[in-house]
Amino acid sequence: MAKQVKIVLVKSLAGSLPAQRKTAKALGLGKISSSVTKDANPVTLGMIRVIQHLVKVEEI
């Protein structure tokens, strides 16, 4: 079974770069405290790295 990560948006997207906003939306994050569970594959981990200062990540 693939490892999964829970991603929680903890800071606002206001004032962030447009690419960071699009990355958060692509991950399924919209408002503060919204969370999603995704497979921990290289694509997802790369997206998390782009917005690492805005999210909290925990391994499931």
C-alpha positions, 0 to 999 in steps of 0.5 A: 500500500502506498504511503499517504500524507495529510496536507492542511493549509495553515496560512492564507494564500493572499499575497502569495505568488500566482504559481503557489495559489494554483498549486494549492488549488491543484492539491484541493486546498482552498480556505485556511484549515482545509485538508486533503489526503494524497498519495506520497508520490514524487509529483505530490511531494514536489507540489508540497515543496512549492507551498511548504511555508503555507501548509502542515504535512503529516504522514499517515 
